[in-house]
Amino acid sequence: MTKEPKENIALVCSDCGDEQYFKIKEMEKELKDYVYCMFEADHEHKNINTERMWIKIIFGDQKKGVGYLSNQPQFISNLKEGDRCSFYTTKDGITRAELQKH
């Protein structure tokens, strides 16, 4: 398994989570083929219940579609870099994603 470089990992408290998420999500304006997504962790690890990673879009746009995971998850055991994921953006602007079921 590939390890994600430490400089690509940021752990934030739950009070700062949304602020940090939207700050990083701003990068989508420059990275038109990518979307920054929130994944639900499949187990709780030191109070971490979500993981945020980039998806390279293959179908759709930055609001809804399908793409390949561009990061190596640290807290989700059934997901790996390169997996095909589906995503959608909620009314509050958070893009949620999950492993695409075949």
N, C-alpha and C positions, 0 to 999 in steps of 0.2 A: 504494500500500500504506500502511495506517495504521501509524504507529510507536507502540509501547507507551511510555507515559510512563516516563522514567528512574527515577522513584521506585517503579515497579512491578517493577523488575528488580534481582535480587540475585544476584551471582556468589559462590559459596562453594567452598572447597576440598573435595576428595573426602573428606577426613577428617571434615569437619563436615556433609557433604551430608545424611545421613539424619537427623541431629539437627535441622537446619534444616527439612527436609521435614516431619517429624512436628510440629514447633512450629507451622508454618503450617497443617498439616492439622487441627489442633485447631479452627480457625475453622469447620469443617464443622458443628460442633454448633450454631452460630448460623445458618449458611447452609444450611438443609435442602434447597434445590433445586439445590445446587452440590456438586461433588466436586473435590478437588485431586488432580491426576494427574501421573504421570511419563511422558514421551514419550521414546523413543529418537531421538537426532539422526540425520539421514540422512547426515551427514558430520561429521568431527571438526573443531572450530574451537577452537584454542588449548586443547586438552585437554578440551573440553566435549563429553560424549557423551550427556547427557540434558538435557531441558528440562522444567520443572514449571509447569503452568498449570491454570487453572480451567475446568471444563466445567459448563454449565447442563444439568441432567438433564431429558430429555423422556420417557424410558422407563426403568423400573427404579428402583433406589435408590442410595445412596452406595457400595454394595458391587459392583454389577454393573449395566450398562445402556448407554444411548445418550444422547448429548446434543450440544449445540453448543459449540464452543470459544469461550471468553469473553475470551481474550487474543490478542495478535498475536505469533506465534512470532518469535524472534530468530535461532535456530540450526537451524531445520527448514525447508527450502526448499519442500517439497511440501505445506505446511499453512498455513492462514490463519485469522484470526478469523472465526467463523461456520461453519466446516466442521463437518460431522456426524462425530462420533467415537464409537467403542465403547470401553468400559472395564471392568476387572474388578480386584478386590482379591485379592492373593496372601495366603498364610498368614502372612507376616511383616508384613502390614498396609499394604503399598505398593500403591497403585492405579495400574495401568499402563493406558495408553490409546494408541490409534492411529486414524488416519483410517479411517473406515468405508468398506469396499469396497462398491460398488453391485452 
